[in-house]
């Protein structure tokens, strides 16, 4: 008598029209298409991994895939997100599945097809973990993806996504922002009667992007579930805060050969993921870090002086934490960390102009579960104040710059302009930067030597302080009144 072990099942599909499928069940041994050989249990993740589960409510083996993905996601072992593309319930999912030239249900596409696992069976979790580890170790473009969602009530929300390019050259790619339900309220269930977890409802954004080096691309949309539907006559006007997760995923524009039936069957053009992030709308998930209190830091400061801000919160799983400081001037720290439990996160920032700013912070754990933003910490930044005295020394304009404050001043731009003379022929400009002036100390700046004849006006500017003097130039010598 033979025992058949590790049997894996798949529903093979043929697409005859947009909404009609013909199918039959068959035994199948799944294969994993791998472009990275690193399947070690412990790896350094270069980015958050994203999985798309091609599934259908009538598929008898699809519940294995959904359950395994959800078990991995809730274990928080990896920076990882997933969505269920429920083919027969949502036309947007159907269209997305079509991009992959699907061989059969279920199939899970990791990072846009960098790894592909076909079939559903009781041991699928191990294959998925291997795929997550392999694709998570890939070298990816250095981009930061940030996502903010403001729940407006009555199935409406404002969604803002941004992509910062940390590469030395222009980044091109495609951003998709998936609106999902944590647990389907639409009656979408697998064959065991379990509601689908993180099923795609529709896209809030689905567009190409181009970001210059060191720049940030940003887009904001208002998304109202009453105005979006599943393509079968049901809108999403009944969705509720606390049961919505929005996931932003950025795919690189470089194409690769993918196979929906690896190693060489059902080819498709794959675009691999560079990074992803997600937000639970209406509150942090139960296992996310607790919302931090307002960050600690000074309440006043000077332009171009760096100040430290710290934050500390706790995590239900006692995971190491990352912190993300928003400095209220359109800039942020990016994710800093990880910091071990009980260790404060720190970021330093210098404002380039004066004003009042509100600093806030949020935290995420090693499973990429984010807290809400903290209350804000206010800081007032003022331009540095210096005193400037001007005189002529040996025919050269010299200015003494004094720092009367109790704090060191750094990076002070200065300029000396000598202008005038007969028929305006004198126009000598000298500029530079004072690296630093300690508290209570002074330093001297000098003009380059000018040449001419006649009355001149001398203007000395140090940051926002300007001093004008009238004088006379005789050959290479300047005399001031």
Secondary structure, DSSP 8 states (H G I E B T S, - for coil): -----S--EEEEEEE-SSS-EEEEEEE----EE-S-----SS---SS-EEEEEEE-TT-TTHHHHHHHHHHHHHHT-SSEEEEEEETTT-HHHHHHHHHTT--EESEEEETTTTEEEE-B-TTHHHHHHHHHHHHHTS----EEEEEEEEEEETTEEEEEEEEEE-SSS-EEEEEEEEEEEEE-SS--B-TTS-B-EEEEEEEEEEEEEEE-TT-EEEEEEEEEGGG-B-SSS-BSTT--TTSEEEEEEEEEEEEEEEEEETTTEEEEEEEEEEEEEEEEETS--TTS-------B--SEEETT--EEEEE----TT---EEEEEE-SSS-EEEEEEEE-TT--EEEEE--SS-EEEEEEEEEEETT--B------EEEEEE----EEEEEEETTEEEEEEE--SSS-EEEEEEEEEEEESGGG-EEEEEEEEEEEE-TT-EEEEE-----EEEEEEEEEEETTEEEEEEEEEEETEEEE-
